């Protein structure tokens, strides 16, 4: 009986940990523009790549895109990196 309780607790904690990851981190990485044109600004940003669990720098043009862009590597890793 104790085994089942411990197993259930571990399973619940694992599920909670996985559920806490911000949905922003699942968005497409490094997106800029509206799909047809790139924008003209030059703003270095960081984006999270879920497939490699890494944050990488990209140049954001200033329009379009999504919320998977961060001002620093530290901010990106704090929010998304597992």
Rosetta constraint file for C-alpha pairs under 8 A:
AtomPair CA 1 CA 5 HARMONIC 6.46 0.50
AtomPair CA 2 CA 6 HARMONIC 6.13 0.50
AtomPair CA 3 CA 7 HARMONIC 5.99 0.50
AtomPair CA 4 CA 8 HARMONIC 5.95 0.50
AtomPair CA 5 CA 9 HARMONIC 6.15 0.50
AtomPair CA 6 CA 10 HARMONIC 6.19 0.50
AtomPair CA 7 CA 11 HARMONIC 6.12 0.50
AtomPair CA 8 CA 12 HARMONIC 6.07 0.50
AtomPair CA 9 CA 13 HARMONIC 6.16 0.50
AtomPair CA 10 CA 14 HARMONIC 6.15 0.50
AtomPair CA 11 CA 15 HARMONIC 6.19 0.50
AtomPair CA 12 CA 16 HARMONIC 6.14 0.50
AtomPair CA 13 CA 17 HARMONIC 6.09 0.50
AtomPair CA 14 CA 18 HARMONIC 6.27 0.50
AtomPair CA 15 CA 19 HARMONIC 6.08 0.50
AtomPair CA 16 CA 20 HARMONIC 6.28 0.50
AtomPair CA 17 CA 21 HARMONIC 7.39 0.50
AtomPair CA 21 CA 25 HARMONIC 7.39 0.50
AtomPair CA 21 CA 79 HARMONIC 7.71 0.50
AtomPair CA 21 CA 80 HARMONIC 6.59 0.50
AtomPair CA 22 CA 26 HARMONIC 7.78 0.50
AtomPair CA 22 CA 79 HARMONIC 6.94 0.50
AtomPair CA 22 CA 80 HARMONIC 6.75 0.50
AtomPair CA 23 CA 27 HARMONIC 7.21 0.50
AtomPair CA 24 CA 67 HARMONIC 6.10 0.50
AtomPair CA 24 CA 68 HARMONIC 5.55 0.50
AtomPair CA 25 CA 48 HARMONIC 6.11 0.50
AtomPair CA 25 CA 49 HARMONIC 7.74 0.50
AtomPair CA 25 CA 50 HARMONIC 6.96 0.50
AtomPair CA 25 CA 68 HARMONIC 6.18 0.50
AtomPair CA 25 CA 79 HARMONIC 7.71 0.50
AtomPair CA 25 CA 80 HARMONIC 5.57 0.50
AtomPair CA 26 CA 50 HARMONIC 6.50 0.50
AtomPair CA 27 CA 66 HARMONIC 7.39 0.50
AtomPair CA 27 CA 67 HARMONIC 7.65 0.50
AtomPair CA 27 CA 68 HARMONIC 6.06 0.50
AtomPair CA 28 CA 49 HARMONIC 7.77 0.50
AtomPair CA 28 CA 66 HARMONIC 7.81 0.50
AtomPair CA 28 CA 68 HARMONIC 7.08 0.50
AtomPair CA 29 CA 47 HARMONIC 5.44 0.50
AtomPair CA 29 CA 48 HARMONIC 5.95 0.50
AtomPair CA 29 CA 49 HARMONIC 5.85 0.50
AtomPair CA 29 CA 68 HARMONIC 6.02 0.50
AtomPair CA 29 CA 69 HARMONIC 7.64 0.50
AtomPair CA 30 CA 46 HARMONIC 7.65 0.50
AtomPair CA 30 CA 47 HARMONIC 5.58 0.50
AtomPair CA 30 CA 58 HARMONIC 6.07 0.50
AtomPair CA 30 CA 59 HARMONIC 7.85 0.50
AtomPair CA 30 CA 60 HARMONIC 7.51 0.50
AtomPair CA 30 CA 65 HARMONIC 7.74 0.50
AtomPair CA 30 CA 68 HARMONIC 7.22 0.50
AtomPair CA 30 CA 69 HARMONIC 7.01 0.50
AtomPair CA 31 CA 60 HARMONIC 7.58 0.50
AtomPair CA 31 CA 64 HARMONIC 7.66 0.50
AtomPair CA 31 CA 65 HARMONIC 4.60 0.50
AtomPair CA 31 CA 66 HARMONIC 6.58 0.50
AtomPair CA 31 CA 68 HARMONIC 8.00 0.50
AtomPair CA 32 CA 38 HARMONIC 6.37 0.50
AtomPair CA 32 CA 39 HARMONIC 7.24 0.50
AtomPair CA 32 CA 60 HARMONIC 5.76 0.50
AtomPair CA 32 CA 61 HARMONIC 6.05 0.50
AtomPair CA 32 CA 62 HARMONIC 7.38 0.50
AtomPair CA 32 CA 63 HARMONIC 6.49 0.50
AtomPair CA 32 CA 64 HARMONIC 5.62 0.50
AtomPair CA 32 CA 65 HARMONIC 4.53 0.50
AtomPair CA 32 CA 66 HARMONIC 7.94 0.50
AtomPair CA 33 CA 37 HARMONIC 5.78 0.50
AtomPair CA 33 CA 38 HARMONIC 4.57 0.50
AtomPair CA 33 CA 39 HARMONIC 5.56 0.50
AtomPair CA 33 CA 61 HARMONIC 6.89 0.50
AtomPair CA 33 CA 62 HARMONIC 7.64 0.50
AtomPair CA 33 CA 63 HARMONIC 5.41 0.50
AtomPair CA 33 CA 64 HARMONIC 4.49 0.50
AtomPair CA 33 CA 65 HARMONIC 5.83 0.50
AtomPair CA 34 CA 38 HARMONIC 7.20 0.50
AtomPair CA 34 CA 63 HARMONIC 7.52 0.50
AtomPair CA 34 CA 64 HARMONIC 5.15 0.50
AtomPair CA 34 CA 65 HARMONIC 6.83 0.50
AtomPair CA 38 CA 61 HARMONIC 6.53 0.50
AtomPair CA 39 CA 61 HARMONIC 4.53 0.50
AtomPair CA 39 CA 62 HARMONIC 6.03 0.50
AtomPair CA 39 CA 63 HARMONIC 6.06 0.50
AtomPair CA 40 CA 61 HARMONIC 5.35 0.50
AtomPair CA 40 CA 62 HARMONIC 7.12 0.50
AtomPair CA 41 CA 60 HARMONIC 7.15 0.50
AtomPair CA 41 CA 61 HARMONIC 4.34 0.50
AtomPair CA 41 CA 62 HARMONIC 5.35 0.50
AtomPair CA 42 CA 59 HARMONIC 6.09 0.50
AtomPair CA 42 CA 60 HARMONIC 6.13 0.50
AtomPair CA 42 CA 61 HARMONIC 5.33 0.50
AtomPair CA 42 CA 62 HARMONIC 7.31 0.50
AtomPair CA 43 CA 59 HARMONIC 5.49 0.50
AtomPair CA 43 CA 60 HARMONIC 5.05 0.50
AtomPair CA 43 CA 61 HARMONIC 6.29 0.50
AtomPair CA 43 CA 62 HARMONIC 7.04 0.50
AtomPair CA 44 CA 57 HARMONIC 6.71 0.50
AtomPair CA 44 CA 58 HARMONIC 5.87 0.50
AtomPair CA 44 CA 59 HARMONIC 4.62 0.50
AtomPair CA 44 CA 60 HARMONIC 6.07 0.50
AtomPair CA 44 CA 71 HARMONIC 7.67 0.50
AtomPair CA 45 CA 57 HARMONIC 5.62 0.50
AtomPair CA 45 CA 58 HARMONIC 5.52 0.50
AtomPair CA 45 CA 59 HARMONIC 6.00 0.50
AtomPair CA 45 CA 60 HARMONIC 6.22 0.50
AtomPair CA 45 CA 69 HARMONIC 5.95 0.50
AtomPair CA 45 CA 70 HARMONIC 5.56 0.50
AtomPair CA 45 CA 71 HARMONIC 5.27 0.50
AtomPair CA 45 CA 72 HARMONIC 6.62 0.50
AtomPair CA 46 CA 55 HARMONIC 6.23 0.50
AtomPair CA 46 CA 56 HARMONIC 5.41 0.50
AtomPair CA 46 CA 57 HARMONIC 4.33 0.50
AtomPair CA 46 CA 58 HARMONIC 6.00 0.50
AtomPair CA 46 CA 69 HARMONIC 5.41 0.50
AtomPair CA 46 CA 70 HARMONIC 4.90 0.50
AtomPair CA 46 CA 71 HARMONIC 6.24 0.50
AtomPair CA 46 CA 72 HARMONIC 5.94 0.50
AtomPair CA 46 CA 73 HARMONIC 5.87 0.50
AtomPair CA 46 CA 76 HARMONIC 6.50 0.50
AtomPair CA 47 CA 55 HARMONIC 5.41 0.50
AtomPair CA 47 CA 56 HARMONIC 5.55 0.50
AtomPair CA 47 CA 57 HARMONIC 6.33 0.50
AtomPair CA 47 CA 58 HARMONIC 7.12 0.50
AtomPair CA 47 CA 68 HARMONIC 5.57 0.50
AtomPair CA 47 CA 69 HARMONIC 4.80 0.50
AtomPair CA 47 CA 70 HARMONIC 6.23 0.50
AtomPair CA 47 CA 76 HARMONIC 6.69 0.50
AtomPair CA 48 CA 53 HARMONIC 7.13 0.50
AtomPair CA 48 CA 54 HARMONIC 5.88 0.50
AtomPair CA 48 CA 55 HARMONIC 4.37 0.50
AtomPair CA 48 CA 56 HARMONIC 6.53 0.50
AtomPair CA 48 CA 68 HARMONIC 6.61 0.50
AtomPair CA 48 CA 69 HARMONIC 7.59 0.50
AtomPair CA 48 CA 76 HARMONIC 6.49 0.50
AtomPair CA 48 CA 77 HARMONIC 7.75 0.50
AtomPair CA 48 CA 80 HARMONIC 6.78 0.50
AtomPair CA 48 CA 81 HARMONIC 7.72 0.50
AtomPair CA 49 CA 53 HARMONIC 5.75 0.50
AtomPair CA 49 CA 54 HARMONIC 5.47 0.50
AtomPair CA 49 CA 55 HARMONIC 6.08 0.50
AtomPair CA 49 CA 56 HARMONIC 7.44 0.50
AtomPair CA 50 CA 54 HARMONIC 6.97 0.50
AtomPair CA 53 CA 81 HARMONIC 5.92 0.50
AtomPair CA 53 CA 82 HARMONIC 6.90 0.50
AtomPair CA 54 CA 77 HARMONIC 7.71 0.50
AtomPair CA 54 CA 81 HARMONIC 6.72 0.50
AtomPair CA 55 CA 73 HARMONIC 6.42 0.50
AtomPair CA 55 CA 76 HARMONIC 6.26 0.50
AtomPair CA 55 CA 77 HARMONIC 6.43 0.50
AtomPair CA 55 CA 81 HARMONIC 7.65 0.50
AtomPair CA 56 CA 73 HARMONIC 7.43 0.50
AtomPair CA 57 CA 73 HARMONIC 7.67 0.50
AtomPair CA 69 CA 76 HARMONIC 7.68 0.50
AtomPair CA 70 CA 75 HARMONIC 6.29 0.50
AtomPair CA 70 CA 76 HARMONIC 5.60 0.50
AtomPair CA 71 CA 75 HARMONIC 6.82 0.50
AtomPair CA 71 CA 76 HARMONIC 7.77 0.50
AtomPair CA 72 CA 76 HARMONIC 6.38 0.50
AtomPair CA 73 CA 77 HARMONIC 6.13 0.50
AtomPair CA 74 CA 78 HARMONIC 6.01 0.50
AtomPair CA 75 CA 79 HARMONIC 6.24 0.50
AtomPair CA 76 CA 80 HARMONIC 6.01 0.50
AtomPair CA 76 CA 81 HARMONIC 7.35 0.50
AtomPair CA 77 CA 81 HARMONIC 4.68 0.50
